[in-house]
Amino acid sequence: MSALTVSPLLLSGAEGPLTIRTETRGSTAVLIPGGEIVHGCTTVLDPVLGKLPAGTDRLVLDMAEVTFMDTAGLQFLERLEDYSDLAGISLRTVNWTGQPRRILEITGLSVPAADPAGPDSAPPDTGQLLASLRSDQGLSAVAAERAEQVERLQEQVQQLEQAIASRPVIDQARGILMAVESCTADQAWDTLRDASQHANTKLRTVAEALVMVSTGGPAPTEPVRTALRDAVERQQRRVP
């Protein structure tokens, strides 16, 4: 674990993707975790709790900078609850946003208040929060959110793979245009993109049509053929 930096107003700890900043506001200590609350989070939290100023009588967990929370978030909250019970101080959580807030909403929990220092607002029931997150519905909500995140990542990977696979045929088409029209690589790219837009056809499809006809394959469809011819003419008019 990296070194723990301590000052009268700021504590920070880091291990992996999680950091914790603590701001003292009078006798209130506001813990502001940043990043992901995942496995190993309590090893970051414990040193921070051990360095809280003497006389702290109120503990607030500000979730505004948390980007992701899995089932380890239960351990994180349980550790805070145990600490507050042993120390005899109040605990509340605020500013649930993004993915952690989505988990609360899926489990049917009301989202805690936004003001971490407001003296008049009643602390949310952390016990109820933990009970709901421990329930089958709460654990299922975390699993469902993680599955959605994985699916989004898979879609991005698939799009990247398609882009990589498309590159060779596009480069071939650019080379053909450069040779036939005596233009630069950038001008050939502009011509293909222009034809793609005017034919309302994917750039890869336009490139494939050009490569096929240059190697003795079938002629492009009329819209693609017209778009390519017009794009070449427009490009020639732009060249001094």
Salt bridges, closest charged atoms under 4 A:
GLU23 OE2 - ARG21 NE 3.45
GLU23 OE1 - ARG25 NH2 2.96
ASP46 OD1 - ARG79 NE 2.65
GLU65 OE2 - ARG21 NH2 3.21
ASP70 OD2 - ARG146 NH2 3.10
GLU78 OE2 - ARG134 NE 2.81
GLU105 OE2 - ARG101 NE 2.99
GLU145 OE1 - ARG102 NE 2.71
GLU145 OE2 - ARG152 NH2 3.68
GLU148 OE2 - ARG102 NH2 2.81
ASP171 OD1 - ARG167 NE 3.27
ASP171 OD1 - ARG174 NH1 3.77
ASP190 OD1 - ARG193 NH2 3.17
ASP194 OD1 - HIS198 ND1 2.62
ASP194 OD2 - ARG234 NE 2.88
GLU208 OE2 - ARG204 NE 2.96
GLU222 OE1 - ARG225 NH2 2.31
ASP230 OD1 - ARG229 NE 3.81
